[in-house]
Amino acid sequence: MHPDAVHAQKESVHVASGRASAADAFSGDPGHAALASFAAGGVQATLLLPLNTLQTHMQHHGRPIAATMHTIFAQGGLSGLRLLYRAWIPTIGMLGARQALKFGSGAVIKSRTPVWWPELVRDAMSGGMSAAFSTTLLFPLDTLKTRWQLGQPTPSLRQVYSGYTPAVLYSALGMSLWVCSRNALERAIPDHPPGTAAQHWKHFACGAIAGVCVQVPTYPLDTLKKRMQASDGPARAVLDEAGALLRSGGLVRLYNGFGVKVAFVAINSAIFNSVYVQCRRLLHMHQ
């Protein structure tokens, strides 16, 4: 038998057994991958929602961080905290379900791609397709979350898919880049004994670096999405919305809140990757 065919057969058996390596986010049993990512997404949402709410206000209003904080806490500390956590329930539902769909479907898609394809191509394709699927299904919850973060009323039916085009592009491109970067880093950095502090820090660092790498090319799409989700006026085309923002503040306007987003994504991605890998271990997915 040809060596490539032998390798393919071994990998198919390896995937079917449900056991996998931490170096591949889409390896192993899809159901276990979905469960582990749902738990990690819930931790993400609970810890980091206030920072995400702050970033959303900066993107929507185009204000610096100090002015945004002043607006949020204008009615007092308790009122500000309520606003920061107002979207907690839809965020838990959306983020947990989105991560479960992305990583569960991503594991299924990758297991069905030819094993002789370059690993980078398999990662990118499975990441992009799974993200597009989950975004399409869960986008109404994302719109509800964004509007509640801004203190706006619940969206009408005609508003729930406002901003879908930049959202699905942002999600698919971002997930492809994240999976490729994260898996490459996990493979390149030497492992340490499981359970040691060094091993936990490895997964934390890989998640953080991968998350930050994604943001530079994709952040303007996120700004466009949130602007369109929060609009109560007539629906605008993506290019019209982008043109309006560029005229009002140039390219910098598309990157309002970028510093907060990078900090948020670095911590967010680091926490997710660390919790995700630990949950996979608890589910006995790794050898």
ABEGO torsion letter per residue (X at the ends): XBAAAAAAAAAAAAAAAGBBBAABAABEBAAAAAAAAAAAAAAAAAAAAAAAAAAAAAAAAGBBAAAAAAAAAAAEAAAAAAAAAAAAAAAAAAAAAAAAAAAAAAAAAAAABBAABBAAAAAAAAAAAAAAAAAAAAAAAAAAAAAAAAGBBBBBAAAAABGAAAAAAAAAAAAAAAAAAAAAAAAABBBBBBGBAAAAAAAAAAAAAAAAAAAAAAAAAAAAAAAAAABABBBBBAAAAAAAAAAAAEAAAAABGAAAAAAAAAAAAAAAAAAAAAAAAAAGABX
